[in-house]
Amino acid sequence: DCSQYTNRSCEECLKNVTCLWCASSRRCVEYPVRRVLPPADLCELHSARWGVCWVNFEALIIAMSVVGGIILIMLGVCCCCCCKKKSKKQVSGGFFIRPDKEDERMAREREKRRVRQEERRAEMKSRHDEIRRKYGTVLNHSH
C-alpha cells in the first residue's frame, strides 16, 4: 500500500512502481492507472513525481512534446529531401537532370554491349568477305 510512505521521502515512495509521490502534500498514493495523467484533485502536475524524484509530470510532458516535435520535424525534412531527389531524377526537356549511379552504370554497360556487337559484326563481315574471295564470289557490294 502506497499510503504507508506518506510523510516519508520521495525515494521511499517511488521504490514501488505503482506509487505516485505528491511533493506539495508529501503524500504517497496509488498511481491512477486508468488515466494517463494524475487528476489535479489527486496532485498538481508540477508536484507529481513518478518513477524518479527529480522529474515532475509537467517537465516530463514538456520534454516529451519537444522530443516528439523534433522527431516530426526530422521526418518532414527527410520526406522533403527524398521527394526532391526523386523529382531531380525525372526527365526535364528530354535530358536527365542528375542521373544516379545506377543509371550511369547501366549506360556504360549498354555502350560496352554496343561496341562488342559492332566488333562482332565487323569480324563476321570480314570472314564472309574472305570466304567470298576464296571461292571467287566477290561481288561489288556495299555494306
C-alpha positions in Angstrom: 0.0 0.0 0.0 1.5 3.3 -1.1 -0.2 5.4 1.7 2.2 3.9 4.3 5.0 6.1 2.7 3.1 9.4 3.2 5.2 12.0 5.0 8.4 10.0 4.4 10.6 10.6 1.4 10.0 10.6 -2.4 12.7 7.9 -2.9 11.0 5.6 -0.4 7.6 6.1 -2.1 8.8 5.5 -5.6 10.6 2.3 -4.8 7.2 0.8 -5.5 6.4 1.5 -9.2 2.7 1.7 -8.6 3.1 4.7 -6.3 2.9 8.4 -7.1 4.6 11.0 -4.9 3.0 14.4 -4.5 5.7 16.8 -3.4 3.4 19.6 -2.3 1.4 17.5 0.1 4.2 14.9 0.8 1.6 12.2 0.1 2.4 8.8 -1.5 -0.7 7.5 -3.4 -1.5 4.7 -5.8 -0.9 5.9 -9.4 -4.3 6.1 -11.2 -3.5 3.7 -14.0 -6.9 4.2 -15.7 -5.9 7.7 -16.5 -2.7 8.8 -18.3 -2.1 11.8 -16.1 -2.9 12.1 -12.5 -6.0 14.3 -11.9 -5.5 17.7 -10.3 -7.5 16.8 -7.2 -5.0 14.0 -6.5 -1.9 16.0 -7.2 -0.9 19.1 -9.3 1.3 18.1 -12.3 4.2 20.3 -11.1 4.2 18.4 -7.8 3.6 14.9 -9.1 6.6 12.5 -9.3 6.5 9.0 -10.7 9.5 6.7 -11.5 12.1 9.3 -10.4 12.0 12.1 -7.9 13.9 14.7 -9.9 11.4 15.0 -12.8 7.8 16.2 -12.3 5.0 15.4 -14.7 4.9 19.0 -16.1 8.6 18.8 -17.1 8.1 15.3 -18.4 5.2 16.4 -20.7 7.2 19.4 -22.0 10.3 17.3 -22.6 8.2 14.6 -24.4 6.5 17.2 -26.5 9.8 18.8 -27.6 11.3 15.4 -28.4 8.2 14.4 -30.3 8.2 17.7 -32.2 11.9 17.3 -33.2 11.2 13.8 -34.4 8.3 15.0 -36.5 10.4 17.9 -38.0 13.2 15.4 -38.8 10.7 13.1 -40.6 9.3 16.0 -42.5 12.8 17.1 -43.6 13.7 13.5 -44.6 10.5 13.3 -46.7 11.2 16.6 -48.4 14.8 15.5 -49.2 13.6 12.2 -50.7 10.9 14.0 -52.8 13.4 16.5 -54.1 15.9 13.7 -55.0 13.2 11.8 -56.9 12.0 14.9 -58.8 15.5 15.7 -59.9 15.7 12.2 -61.5 12.6 12.9 -63.6 13.1 13.8 -67.2 13.3 17.5 -67.9 13.4 18.6 -71.6 14.4 15.2 -72.8 17.5 15.0 -70.5 18.1 13.7 -67.1 19.0 16.5 -64.7 21.1 14.3 -62.4 21.2 10.6 -63.2 22.1 8.4 -60.2 25.0 5.9 -60.2 22.7 3.0 -61.2 21.7 4.9 -64.4 25.3 5.7 -65.2 26.4 2.1 -64.7 23.6 0.9 -67.0 24.5 3.4 -69.7 28.2 2.2 -69.6 27.1 -1.4 -69.9 24.8 -0.6 -72.8 27.7 1.2 -74.6 30.1 -1.8 -74.0 27.5 -4.2 -75.4 27.0 -1.9 -78.5 30.8 -1.7 -79.1 31.1 -5.5 -78.7 28.2 -6.1 -81.2 29.8 -3.7 -83.8 33.2 -5.6 -83.4 31.4 -9.0 -83.9 29.6 -7.6 -86.9 32.8 -6.3 -88.5 34.5 -9.7 -87.7 31.7 -11.6 -89.4 31.7 -9.3 -92.4 35.5 -9.8 -92.7 35.0 -13.6 -92.5 32.3 -13.6 -95.2 34.4 -11.4 -97.5 37.3 -13.8 -97.0 35.1 -16.8 -97.9 33.8 -15.0 -101.0 37.3 -14.2 -102.1 38.4 -17.8 -101.6 35.6 -19.2 -103.7 35.7 -16.3 -106.2 32.3 -14.9 -105.4 33.5 -11.5 -104.6 30.9 -9.1 -105.9 30.9 -5.4 -105.7 28.6 -4.9 -102.7 28.5 -2.1 -100.3 27.5 -2.9 -96.7 
